Amino acid sequence: MKWLNDDRIRLVIIGFGLAILIVGIRNVKADFTFSEPIHLGPPINTSSHDAEPHISADGLQLYFASDRPGGQGSGDIWVSMRQNTDDDWGSPENLGVTINSSANEAEPCISTNGLELFFCSNRPGGSGNMDLYVATRDTIHHAWNQPVNLGSSVNTSSADYGPSLSSDGLTLYFDSNRSGGNGTVDIWVTTRATIDDPWMEAGNLGSTVNTEAREISPCISADGLWLLFRSYGRGSGQGNCDLWLSTRATPTDPWGIPVNLGPPVNSRGCEHEPSLSADGLTLFFGSNDRPGQFGGEDLWQATIIPIVDLNQDGIVDAVDMCIMVYNWDTDNSACDIGPMPWGDGIVDIEDLKVLAEHLFEDQRLIAHWMLDEEAGDIAYDTIGEYHGVLQGEPIWQPDGGMIAGALQFDGIDDCVTIDAVLNPADGEFSVFAWIKGGAPGQVILSQENGANWLSLDSVEGCLMTELEGAGRSSGGPVLSEVNITDGTWHEIALVWDGSCRCLYVDGTEVARDGTRLSGLKGANGGLYFGVGSTMTDATFFSGLIDDIRIYNRVVSP
């Protein structure tokens, strides 16, 4: 890592006082996001069913299950290798008749030292439908020994699937539909005193993680602080089967309330079997019904990216450094971004290292109108050159905004016009704004010769978008049931993740597409603030608008 030069250090010192002010007025939040998932392509993915990935601790072997030709039974375990983590994956090799049988072998999990391979199988001689097995070898250069059933303390007459081993080899998570759980399928856990001892009686992971839905395919992170899993029917997910995450502060703490990973990882299809690299920076998973699929299920990967723009102004700079310094030696989770991706409970040099690696980096906030001017006919874009021109006589309210100032519109002829910023057909984007007031039928943001991006329905004043899909399935408008014309401030958002339009009010999802769209209709016109795309009288906005931001990526409020 390159450390800061003297000039940049001076910027940090000079900006210290400014950082204190910003901490007081902004919703400072450091977090992580995921890159757009990458299809692993051939030779990993085929027209067959390729699923259930597990990455080795050194990142050089990828184990997975597949029913491709050349196997021993209905489903086999395969492994692909590479020389270093920057290389492409080699042609997968079947693990052979020692591991694979004429039955179904699935969901492999390789231990950190590479000497134990856990998997599930319905081969003869087990306890029930599917059992958990382990194969061992003397060194990573030796062949695998015959697999051994984990026995009655772990396996039951029910179906036992999805093993995930802790990095020390002493805790094993798995899923089962046995009795005594919270739902039809739950996550269970068993432990052993040493790697030479037998496994203890398995116990249910509890009602914080397990629900009446189906919790399946656990994945424990290398440091034991993350538990990823998939769930059918849990809460408001993206599709019929999503990936979720529960975290804890230390390996001895209870698991926290799980959160949905959201787009772009989760889609309107079904995401399966997460596997996290040992450094916590890459997520592998299976998915179906995503654009680019080869078969019924394919393997994908996504990079975990730190969000280090602490004041959310679109660039990582001295101000963000000052915010971190101001929170030094505290447990402020907003700045605890290192080591990546989950921090270590204290703001210290590890967090500064992560931030410094991204210093002066554009965070893909492509336009930001703070609307804090005190006078004049220009609404300045603080990120780029998309400056707006005031039409009519909207009134600057320097002290009347949600974040500093705001712009007041009269509902008659006030609006702001701006040159073209983006084409909705080009890919993912997110739009955020604060509003106060408005009336049914009025519009907050629209595109000339395009659609009303954020507006209020003509009956009740509920948030909606009229951006439509391309092709035969337009999707129609997306209408929420949340009235935002109550005279209080609301943060509203539109997020397009490439297949789904989502609306948010005050950080909560309030509406989304019911079916996946192939894309949005294109439009290259400029933007309007405070009026509809055709500038009809009834669409002029009456109220306050503040802090409009546009990103060319998915941003979860």
VENBELFEN-V883473 format. One record per residue. N is the residue number from 1. RES is the residue in three letters. SS is DSSP state (2 for helix, 1 for strand, 0 for the rest). PHI is phi in whole degrees, -180 to 180 (none if undefined). D_CENTER is the distance of its C-alpha to the mean C-alpha in Angstrom with 1 decimal. Layout:
# VENBELFEN-V883473
[[N & RES & SS & PHI & D_CENTER] [N & RES & SS & PHI & D_CENTER]]
This chain:
# VENBELFEN-V883473
[[1 & MET & 0 & none & 26.6] [2 & LYS & 0 & -89 & 28.8] [3 & TRP & 0 & -84 & 29.8] [4 & LEU & 0 & -69 & 30.6] [5 & ASN & 0 & -83 & 34.0] [6 & ASP & 2 & -61 & 36.5] [7 & ASP & 2 & -62 & 35.7] [8 & ARG & 2 & -70 & 32.1] [9 & ILE & 2 & -62 & 33.1] [10 & ARG & 2 & -62 & 35.5] [11 & LEU & 2 & -61 & 32.8] [12 & VAL & 2 & -62 & 31.0] [13 & ILE & 2 & -66 & 34.2] [14 & ILE & 2 & -63 & 35.3] [15 & GLY & 0 & -85 & 32.0] [16 & PHE & 2 & -58 & 32.0] [17 & GLY & 2 & -63 & 33.6] [18 & LEU & 2 & -62 & 31.4] [19 & ALA & 2 & -61 & 28.3] [20 & ILE & 2 & -61 & 29.9] [21 & LEU & 2 & -64 & 30.3] [22 & ILE & 2 & -67 & 26.8] [23 & VAL & 2 & -57 & 25.5] [24 & GLY & 2 & -75 & 27.7] [25 & ILE & 2 & -111 & 26.7] [26 & ARG & 0 & -116 & 23.0] [27 & ASN & 0 & -83 & 20.0] [28 & VAL & 0 & -72 & 19.0] [29 & LYS & 0 & -152 & 15.5] [30 & ALA & 0 & -98 & 14.1] [31 & ASP & 1 & -160 & 10.6] [32 & PHE & 1 & -132 & 8.1] [33 & THR & 1 & -137 & 5.3] [34 & PHE & 1 & -114 & 5.0] [35 & SER & 0 & -69 & 8.1] [36 & GLU & 0 & -61 & 9.2] [37 & PRO & 0 & -58 & 10.0] [38 & ILE & 1 & -109 & 13.7] [39 & HIS & 1 & -71 & 16.3] [40 & LEU & 0 & -70 & 18.5] [41 & GLY & 0 & 66 & 21.5] [42 & PRO & 0 & -74 & 25.0] [43 & PRO & 0 & -89 & 26.5] [44 & ILE & 0 & -69 & 23.5] [45 & ASN & 0 & -91 & 22.8] [46 & THR & 0 & -135 & 25.9] [47 & SER & 0 & -76 & 27.0] [48 & SER & 0 & -84 & 27.1] [49 & HIS & 1 & -92 & 24.5] [50 & ASP & 1 & -114 & 22.5] [51 & ALA & 1 & -152 & 20.1] [52 & GLU & 1 & 57 & 19.3] [53 & PRO & 1 & -76 & 18.6] [54 & HIS & 1 & -146 & 19.4] [55 & ILE & 1 & -91 & 19.5] [56 & SER & 0 & -70 & 22.6] [57 & ALA & 0 & -62 & 22.6] [58 & ASP & 0 & -86 & 24.1] [59 & GLY & 0 & 74 & 21.6] [60 & LEU & 0 & -108 & 24.6] [61 & GLN & 1 & -129 & 24.7] [62 & LEU & 1 & -120 & 22.3] [63 & TYR & 1 & -91 & 23.6] [64 & PHE & 1 & -160 & 22.8] [65 & ALA & 1 & -107 & 24.6] [66 & SER & 1 & -156 & 26.3] [67 & ASP & 0 & -106 & 29.2] [68 & ARG & 0 & -62 & 30.2] [69 & PRO & 0 & -61 & 33.9] [70 & GLY & 0 & 100 & 35.6] [71 & GLY & 0 & -92 & 34.4] [72 & GLN & 0 & -96 & 36.6] [73 & GLY & 0 & -148 & 35.4] [74 & SER & 0 & -69 & 33.1] [75 & GLY & 1 & -157 & 30.1] [76 & ASP & 1 & -125 & 30.1] [77 & ILE & 1 & -99 & 28.2] [78 & TRP & 1 & -125 & 27.9] [79 & VAL & 1 & -140 & 27.0] [80 & SER & 1 & -116 & 26.3] [81 & MET & 1 & -127 & 27.2] [82 & ARG & 0 & -148 & 27.1] [83 & GLN & 0 & -76 & 29.2] [84 & ASN & 0 & -147 & 26.5] [85 & THR & 0 & -71 & 22.8] [86 & ASP & 0 & -92 & 23.4] [87 & ASP & 0 & -83 & 25.4] [88 & ASP & 0 & -75 & 24.7] [89 & TRP & 0 & -73 & 24.7] [90 & GLY & 0 & -80 & 28.2] [91 & SER & 0 & -63 & 29.6] [92 & PRO & 0 & -62 & 28.6] [93 & GLU & 1 & -117 & 31.4] [94 & ASN & 1 & -71 & 32.3] [95 & LEU & 0 & -73 & 32.9] [96 & GLY & 0 & 87 & 36.2] [97 & VAL & 0 & -74 & 38.5] [98 & THR & 0 & -68 & 38.1] [99 & ILE & 0 & -89 & 34.5] [100 & ASN & 0 & -92 & 34.4] [101 & SER & 0 & -131 & 36.9] [102 & SER & 0 & -76 & 38.0] [103 & ALA & 0 & -87 & 35.6] [104 & ASN & 1 & -112 & 31.8] [105 & GLU & 1 & -110 & 29.9] [106 & ALA & 1 & -154 & 26.2] [107 & GLU & 1 & 50 & 23.1] [108 & PRO & 1 & -71 & 24.4] [109 & CYS & 1 & -146 & 23.5] [110 & ILE & 1 & -95 & 25.4] [111 & SER & 0 & -69 & 26.4] [112 & THR & 0 & -59 & 25.9] [113 & ASN & 0 & -84 & 29.5] [114 & GLY & 0 & 77 & 29.4] [115 & LEU & 0 & -105 & 32.3] [116 & GLU & 1 & -129 & 30.9] [117 & LEU & 1 & -122 & 29.1] [118 & PHE & 1 & -94 & 27.9] [119 & PHE & 1 & -163 & 27.4] [120 & CYS & 1 & -116 & 28.4] [121 & SER & 1 & -157 & 31.4] [122 & ASN & 0 & -109 & 33.8] [123 & ARG & 0 & -63 & 36.7] [124 & PRO & 0 & -61 & 40.1] [125 & GLY & 0 & 97 & 41.0] [126 & GLY & 0 & -88 & 37.9] [127 & SER & 0 & -89 & 37.7] [128 & GLY & 0 & -167 & 36.0] [129 & ASN & 0 & -56 & 33.8] [130 & MET & 0 & -131 & 31.3] [131 & ASP & 1 & -123 & 31.8] [132 & LEU & 1 & -95 & 30.2] [133 & TYR & 1 & -127 & 32.1] [134 & VAL & 1 & -138 & 32.2] [135 & ALA & 1 & -113 & 34.0] [136 & THR & 1 & -121 & 35.2] [137 & ARG & 0 & -148 & 36.8] [138 & ASP & 0 & -72 & 38.9] [139 & THR & 0 & -142 & 37.1] [140 & ILE & 0 & -68 & 34.3] [141 & HIS & 0 & -97 & 37.3] [142 & HIS & 0 & -91 & 38.8] [143 & ALA & 0 & -76 & 38.4] [144 & TRP & 0 & -74 & 36.6] [145 & ASN & 0 & -81 & 39.0] [146 & GLN & 0 & -60 & 39.2] [147 & PRO & 0 & -62 & 36.3] [148 & VAL & 1 & -121 & 37.1] [149 & ASN & 1 & -67 & 36.1] [150 & LEU & 0 & -71 & 34.4] [151 & GLY & 0 & 90 & 37.0] [152 & SER & 0 & -74 & 37.5] [153 & SER & 0 & -72 & 35.7] [154 & VAL & 0 & -114 & 32.4] [155 & ASN & 0 & -88 & 33.2] [156 & THR & 0 & -133 & 34.7] [157 & SER & 0 & -74 & 36.2] [158 & SER & 0 & -84 & 32.8] [159 & ALA & 0 & -88 & 30.0] [160 & ASP & 1 & -119 & 28.2] [161 & TYR & 1 & -131 & 25.2] [162 & GLY & 1 & 60 & 22.2] [163 & PRO & 1 & -70 & 23.4] [164 & SER & 1 & -141 & 21.3] [165 & LEU & 1 & -99 & 23.6] [166 & SER & 0 & -65 & 23.2] [167 & SER & 0 & -65 & 24.0] [168 & ASP & 0 & -86 & 27.5] [169 & GLY & 0 & 76 & 28.1] [170 & LEU & 0 & -108 & 29.3] [171 & THR & 1 & -131 & 26.6] [172 & LEU & 1 & -124 & 25.5] [173 & TYR & 1 & -98 & 22.8] [174 & PHE & 1 & -160 & 23.2] [175 & ASP & 1 & -118 & 23.1] [176 & SER & 1 & -156 & 26.3] [177 & ASN & 0 & -101 & 27.9] [178 & ARG & 0 & -64 & 30.9] [179 & SER & 0 & -72 & 32.5] [180 & GLY & 0 & 95 & 31.8] [181 & GLY & 0 & -97 & 28.1] [182 & ASN & 0 & -92 & 26.3] [183 & GLY & 0 & -141 & 25.4] [184 & THR & 0 & -68 & 26.3] [185 & VAL & 1 & -137 & 24.1] [186 & ASP & 1 & -127 & 23.0] [187 & ILE & 1 & -94 & 21.8] [188 & TRP & 1 & -122 & 24.9] [189 & VAL & 1 & -145 & 25.8] [190 & THR & 1 & -134 & 28.9] [191 & THR & 1 & -132 & 30.3] [192 & ARG & 0 & -142 & 33.3] [193 & ALA & 0 & -71 & 35.3] [194 & THR & 0 & -140 & 35.4] [195 & ILE & 0 & -71 & 34.4] [196 & ASP & 0 & -97 & 38.0] [197 & ASP & 0 & -91 & 38.0] [198 & PRO & 0 & -73 & 37.3] [199 & TRP & 0 & -76 & 34.2] [200 & MET & 0 & -79 & 34.7] [201 & GLU & 0 & -60 & 34.4] [202 & ALA & 0 & -71 & 30.8] [203 & GLY & 1 & -125 & 29.5] [204 & ASN & 1 & -71 & 26.9] [205 & LEU & 0 & -73 & 23.8] [206 & GLY & 0 & 104 & 24.5] [207 & SER & 0 & -78 & 23.5] [208 & THR & 0 & -69 & 20.6] [209 & VAL & 0 & -88 & 18.5] [210 & ASN & 0 & -87 & 20.7] [211 & THR & 0 & -133 & 21.5] [212 & GLU & 0 & -70 & 23.7] [213 & ALA & 0 & -75 & 20.9] [214 & ARG & 1 & -109 & 20.5] [215 & GLU & 1 & -100 & 18.4] [216 & ILE & 1 & -140 & 18.6] [217 & SER & 1 & 56 & 17.8] [218 & PRO & 1 & -69 & 17.1] [219 & CYS & 1 & -142 & 16.0] [220 & ILE & 1 & -94 & 17.2] [221 & SER & 0 & -72 & 16.3] [222 & ALA & 0 & -61 & 19.3] [223 & ASP & 0 & -91 & 19.9] [224 & GLY & 0 & 76 & 19.6] [225 & LEU & 0 & -104 & 17.2] [226 & TRP & 1 & -119 & 14.1] [227 & LEU & 1 & -129 & 14.5] [228 & LEU & 1 & -95 & 12.0] [229 & PHE & 1 & -162 & 13.4] [230 & ARG & 1 & -109 & 13.5] [231 & SER & 1 & -143 & 15.2] [232 & TYR & 1 & -99 & 17.4] [233 & GLY & 0 & 78 & 18.1] [234 & ARG & 0 & -95 & 16.4] [235 & GLY & 0 & 59 & 16.0] [236 & SER & 0 & -98 & 14.4] [237 & GLY & 0 & -90 & 11.8] [238 & GLN & 0 & -86 & 10.9] [239 & GLY & 0 & -142 & 13.7] [240 & ASN & 0 & -79 & 16.4] [241 & CYS & 1 & -153 & 14.5] [242 & ASP & 1 & -124 & 10.9] [243 & LEU & 1 & -94 & 9.2] [244 & TRP & 1 & -127 & 9.4] [245 & LEU & 1 & -138 & 9.9] [246 & SER & 1 & -117 & 13.2] [247 & THR & 1 & -128 & 14.5] [248 & ARG & 0 & -150 & 18.1] [249 & ALA & 0 & -75 & 20.1] [250 & THR & 0 & -138 & 22.5] [251 & PRO & 0 & -65 & 23.1] [252 & THR & 0 & -101 & 25.8] [253 & ASP & 0 & -80 & 23.9] [254 & PRO & 0 & -71 & 22.8] [255 & TRP & 0 & -73 & 19.2] [256 & GLY & 0 & -83 & 17.4] [257 & ILE & 0 & -64 & 16.1] [258 & PRO & 0 & -66 & 13.0] [259 & VAL & 1 & -124 & 9.9] [260 & ASN & 1 & -74 & 7.8] [261 & LEU & 0 & -67 & 4.2] [262 & GLY & 0 & 68 & 4.6] [263 & PRO & 0 & -72 & 5.2] [264 & PRO & 0 & -88 & 5.8] [265 & VAL & 0 & -69 & 5.4] [266 & ASN & 0 & -80 & 7.3] [267 & SER & 0 & -130 & 10.4] [268 & ARG & 0 & -74 & 13.8] [269 & GLY & 0 & -85 & 15.0] [270 & CYS & 1 & -133 & 14.6] [271 & GLU & 1 & -104 & 12.3] [272 & HIS & 1 & -132 & 14.4] [273 & GLU & 1 & 36 & 15.3] [274 & PRO & 1 & -73 & 12.7] [275 & SER & 1 & -143 & 14.4] [276 & LEU & 1 & -106 & 13.6] [277 & SER & 0 & -64 & 15.9] [278 & ALA & 0 & -62 & 18.5] [279 & ASP & 0 & -82 & 17.5] [280 & GLY & 0 & 73 & 13.9] [281 & LEU & 0 & -107 & 12.7] [282 & THR & 1 & -135 & 12.1] [283 & LEU & 1 & -109 & 10.4] [284 & PHE & 1 & -104 & 12.8] [285 & PHE & 1 & -162 & 12.8] [286 & GLY & 1 & -101 & 15.0] [287 & SER & 1 & -156 & 14.6] [288 & ASN & 1 & -128 & 17.2] [289 & ASP & 0 & 63 & 17.9] [290 & ARG & 0 & -104 & 15.7] [291 & PRO & 0 & -57 & 17.7] [292 & GLY & 0 & 97 & 19.5] [293 & GLN & 0 & -61 & 19.9] [294 & PHE & 0 & -95 & 23.2] [295 & GLY & 0 & -133 & 23.8] [296 & GLY & 0 & -63 & 23.0] [297 & GLU & 1 & -147 & 20.0] [298 & ASP & 1 & -127 & 18.8] [299 & LEU & 1 & -99 & 16.9] [300 & TRP & 1 & -133 & 13.8] [301 & GLN & 1 & -141 & 12.2] [302 & ALA & 1 & -138 & 9.3] [303 & THR & 1 & -88 & 10.0] [304 & ILE & 1 & -89 & 8.4] [305 & ILE & 1 & -115 & 9.7] [306 & PRO & 1 & -71 & 11.4] [307 & ILE & 1 & -97 & 11.9] [308 & VAL & 0 & -109 & 15.6] [309 & ASP & 0 & -82 & 16.9] [310 & LEU & 0 & -65 & 18.1] [311 & ASN & 0 & -102 & 20.2] [312 & GLN & 0 & 57 & 17.8] [313 & ASP & 0 & -102 & 20.7] [314 & GLY & 0 & 96 & 19.1] [315 & ILE & 1 & -146 & 20.7] [316 & VAL & 0 & -90 & 20.8] [317 & ASP & 0 & -145 & 24.4] [318 & ALA & 2 & -61 & 27.1] [319 & VAL & 2 & -63 & 26.0] [320 & ASP & 2 & -66 & 22.8] [321 & MET & 2 & -60 & 25.0] [322 & CYS & 2 & -66 & 27.3] [323 & ILE & 2 & -61 & 24.7] [324 & MET & 2 & -66 & 23.9] [325 & VAL & 2 & -62 & 27.6] [326 & TYR & 2 & -61 & 28.3] [327 & ASN & 0 & -100 & 26.0] [328 & TRP & 0 & -59 & 27.4] [329 & ASP & 0 & 65 & 28.2] [330 & THR & 0 & -105 & 26.3] [331 & ASP & 0 & -103 & 23.5] [332 & ASN & 0 & -62 & 21.6] [333 & SER & 0 & -64 & 17.9] [334 & ALA & 0 & -63 & 17.2] [335 & CYS & 0 & -110 & 18.8] [336 & ASP & 0 & -85 & 18.2] [337 & ILE & 0 & -109 & 16.0] [338 & GLY & 0 & -140 & 18.1] [339 & PRO & 0 & -64 & 18.6] [340 & MET & 0 & -65 & 15.1] [341 & PRO & 0 & -102 & 12.5] [342 & TRP & 0 & -118 & 13.6] [343 & GLY & 0 & 74 & 17.0] [344 & ASP & 0 & -135 & 20.3] [345 & GLY & 0 & 91 & 21.4] [346 & ILE & 0 & -147 & 23.5] [347 & VAL & 0 & -86 & 23.4] [348 & ASP & 0 & -152 & 25.5] [349 & ILE & 2 & -62 & 26.1] [350 & GLU & 2 & -63 & 23.0] [351 & ASP & 2 & -72 & 20.9] [352 & LEU & 2 & -64 & 23.4] [353 & LYS & 2 & -62 & 23.0] [354 & VAL & 2 & -63 & 19.3] [355 & LEU & 2 & -63 & 20.0] [356 & ALA & 2 & -64 & 23.2] [357 & GLU & 2 & -66 & 21.5] [358 & HIS & 0 & -114 & 19.7] [359 & LEU & 0 & -61 & 22.8] [360 & PHE & 0 & 65 & 23.7] [361 & GLU & 0 & -96 & 20.6] [362 & ASP & 1 & -74 & 19.5] [363 & GLN & 0 & -94 & 16.0] [364 & ARG & 0 & 67 & 16.2] [365 & LEU & 1 & -84 & 17.4] [366 & ILE & 1 & -92 & 20.2] [367 & ALA & 1 & -158 & 22.3] [368 & HIS & 1 & -148 & 23.0] [369 & TRP & 1 & -103 & 26.0] [370 & MET & 0 & -72 & 26.6] [371 & LEU & 0 & 57 & 29.8] [372 & ASP & 0 & -105 & 31.6] [373 & GLU & 0 & -62 & 34.8] [374 & GLU & 0 & -101 & 38.1] [375 & ALA & 0 & -164 & 40.1] [376 & GLY & 0 & 102 & 40.4] [377 & ASP & 0 & -105 & 39.3] [378 & ILE & 1 & -119 & 36.1] [379 & ALA & 1 & -102 & 32.5] [380 & TYR & 0 & -82 & 31.1] [381 & ASP & 1 & -86 & 27.8] [382 & THR & 0 & -81 & 27.1] [383 & ILE & 0 & -103 & 24.7] [384 & GLY & 0 & -132 & 26.7] [385 & GLU & 0 & -115 & 29.8] [386 & TYR & 0 & -89 & 28.8] [387 & HIS & 0 & -78 & 31.4] [388 & GLY & 1 & -97 & 32.3] [389 & VAL & 1 & -112 & 35.9] [390 & LEU & 1 & -74 & 37.0] [391 & GLN & 1 & -116 & 39.1] [392 & GLY & 0 & 73 & 41.5] [393 & GLU & 0 & -139 & 41.6] [394 & PRO & 0 & -61 & 38.3] [395 & ILE & 1 & -110 & 38.9] [396 & TRP & 1 & -70 & 37.0] [397 & GLN & 1 & -121 & 36.3] [398 & PRO & 0 & -58 & 35.8] [399 & ASP & 0 & -115 & 35.5] [400 & GLY & 0 & -108 & 34.2] [401 & GLY & 0 & -93 & 30.5] [402 & MET & 0 & -74 & 27.5] [403 & ILE & 0 & -123 & 26.8] [404 & ALA & 0 & 62 & 30.3] [405 & GLY & 0 & -84 & 31.9] [406 & ALA & 1 & -156 & 31.3] [407 & LEU & 1 & -118 & 33.1] [408 & GLN & 1 & -103 & 35.2] [409 & PHE & 1 & -111 & 35.9] [410 & ASP & 1 & -93 & 39.1] [411 & GLY & 0 & 78 & 38.1] [412 & ILE & 0 & -115 & 41.1] [413 & ASP & 0 & -146 & 40.6] [414 & ASP & 0 & -83 & 38.1] [415 & CYS & 1 & -166 & 35.0] [416 & VAL & 1 & -129 & 33.4] [417 & THR & 1 & -112 & 33.3] [418 & ILE & 1 & -140 & 31.2] [419 & ASP & 0 & -63 & 31.2] [420 & ALA & 0 & -58 & 28.6] [421 & VAL & 0 & -105 & 25.2] [422 & LEU & 0 & -154 & 23.1] [423 & ASN & 0 & -100 & 23.6] [424 & PRO & 2 & -57 & 21.2] [425 & ALA & 2 & -79 & 21.9] [426 & ASP & 2 & -79 & 20.5] [427 & GLY & 0 & 143 & 16.8] [428 & GLU & 0 & -60 & 13.7] [429 & PHE & 1 & -163 & 14.5] [430 & SER & 1 & -138 & 14.2] [431 & VAL & 1 & -129 & 17.3] [432 & PHE & 1 & -125 & 18.0] [433 & ALA & 1 & -159 & 21.5] [434 & TRP & 1 & -104 & 23.6] [435 & ILE & 1 & -137 & 26.6] [436 & LYS & 1 & -143 & 29.6] [437 & GLY & 1 & 103 & 32.1] [438 & GLY & 0 & 90 & 32.4] [439 & ALA & 0 & -146 & 34.1] [440 & PRO & 0 & -51 & 33.5] [441 & GLY & 0 & 88 & 33.3] [442 & GLN & 0 & -86 & 32.4] [443 & VAL & 1 & -124 & 29.7] [444 & ILE & 1 & -91 & 27.5] [445 & LEU & 1 & -146 & 26.2] [446 & SER & 1 & -145 & 27.4] [447 & GLN & 1 & -126 & 28.2] [448 & GLU & 0 & -58 & 31.8] [449 & ASN & 0 & 60 & 32.7] [450 & GLY & 0 & -131 & 29.3] [451 & ALA & 0 & -124 & 27.7] [452 & ASN & 1 & -81 & 27.0] [453 & TRP & 1 & -73 & 23.3] [454 & LEU & 1 & -132 & 23.5] [455 & SER & 1 & -151 & 26.6] [456 & LEU & 1 & -113 & 28.4] [457 & ASP & 0 & -66 & 29.9] [458 & SER & 0 & -78 & 33.7] [459 & VAL & 0 & -103 & 34.5] [460 & GLU & 0 & -116 & 32.6] [461 & GLY & 0 & 79 & 30.6] [462 & CYS & 1 & -87 & 27.2] [463 & LEU & 1 & -64 & 24.1] [464 & MET & 1 & -154 & 23.7] [465 & THR & 1 & -132 & 22.9] [466 & GLU & 0 & -109 & 25.3] [467 & LEU & 0 & -61 & 23.3] [468 & GLU & 0 & -117 & 24.1] [469 & GLY & 1 & -74 & 23.0] [470 & ALA & 0 & -88 & 25.1] [471 & GLY & 0 & 81 & 27.4] [472 & ARG & 0 & -72 & 29.0] [473 & SER & 0 & -106 & 26.1] [474 & SER & 0 & -79 & 25.7] [475 & GLY & 0 & 82 & 23.8] [476 & GLY & 0 & 67 & 26.0] [477 & PRO & 0 & -64 & 25.0] [478 & VAL & 1 & -105 & 22.2] [479 & LEU & 1 & -118 & 24.0] [480 & SER & 1 & -91 & 22.8] [481 & GLU & 1 & -112 & 25.3] [482 & VAL & 1 & -108 & 24.8] [483 & ASN & 1 & -80 & 27.8] [484 & ILE & 0 & -116 & 27.1] [485 & THR & 0 & -102 & 30.8] [486 & ASP & 0 & -91 & 31.9] [487 & GLY & 0 & 83 & 32.7] [488 & THR & 0 & -114 & 30.0] [489 & TRP & 0 & -72 & 27.1] [490 & HIS & 1 & -135 & 23.8] [491 & GLU & 1 & -91 & 20.6] [492 & ILE & 1 & -115 & 19.6] [493 & ALA & 1 & -151 & 16.8] [494 & LEU & 1 & -122 & 16.3] [495 & VAL & 1 & -124 & 13.0] [496 & TRP & 1 & -110 & 13.6] [497 & ASP & 0 & -101 & 10.9] [498 & GLY & 0 & 99 & 13.8] [499 & SER & 0 & -144 & 14.7] [500 & CYS & 0 & -150 & 14.4] [501 & ARG & 1 & -96 & 15.7] [502 & CYS & 1 & -123 & 14.3] [503 & LEU & 1 & -111 & 16.5] [504 & TYR & 1 & -129 & 16.0] [505 & VAL & 1 & -131 & 18.9] [506 & ASP & 0 & 53 & 18.8] [507 & GLY & 0 & 82 & 15.1] [508 & THR & 1 & -114 & 15.4] [509 & GLU & 1 & -66 & 14.6] [510 & VAL & 1 & -118 & 18.1] [511 & ALA & 1 & -166 & 18.2] [512 & ARG & 1 & -157 & 16.5] [513 & ASP & 0 & -64 & 18.0] [514 & GLY & 0 & -85 & 19.6] [515 & THR & 0 & -133 & 19.6] [516 & ARG & 0 & -74 & 17.7] [517 & LEU & 0 & -103 & 19.3] [518 & SER & 0 & -83 & 20.2] [519 & GLY & 0 & 168 & 20.0] [520 & LEU & 1 & -109 & 21.5] [521 & LYS & 0 & -63 & 25.1] [522 & GLY & 0 & -82 & 26.0] [523 & ALA & 0 & -160 & 27.8] [524 & ASN & 0 & -115 & 29.0] [525 & GLY & 0 & -75 & 30.6] [526 & GLY & 0 & -75 & 30.2] [527 & LEU & 1 & -101 & 28.5] [528 & TYR & 1 & -121 & 30.3] [529 & PHE & 1 & -103 & 29.6] [530 & GLY & 0 & 87 & 31.5] [531 & VAL & 0 & -162 & 32.8] [532 & GLY & 0 & -74 & 32.1] [533 & SER & 0 & -64 & 32.0] [534 & THR & 0 & -102 & 35.7] [535 & MET & 0 & 58 & 36.8] [536 & THR & 0 & -73 & 38.7] [537 & ASP & 2 & -56 & 40.2] [538 & ALA & 2 & -69 & 38.4] [539 & THR & 2 & -95 & 34.9] [540 & PHE & 0 & -66 & 35.7] [541 & PHE & 0 & -84 & 33.7] [542 & SER & 1 & -121 & 35.5] [543 & GLY & 1 & 154 & 33.8] [544 & LEU & 1 & -107 & 31.7] [545 & ILE & 1 & -127 & 28.6] [546 & ASP & 1 & -143 & 26.8] [547 & ASP & 1 & 50 & 24.1] [548 & ILE & 1 & -93 & 22.7] [549 & ARG & 1 & -129 & 19.8] [550 & ILE & 1 & -128 & 18.5] [551 & TYR & 1 & -113 & 15.6] [552 & ASN & 0 & -99 & 15.4] [553 & ARG & 0 & -156 & 11.6] [554 & VAL & 0 & -77 & 8.9] [555 & VAL & 0 & -125 & 9.0] [556 & SER & 0 & -88 & 8.0] [557 & PRO & 0 & -59 & 11.5]]
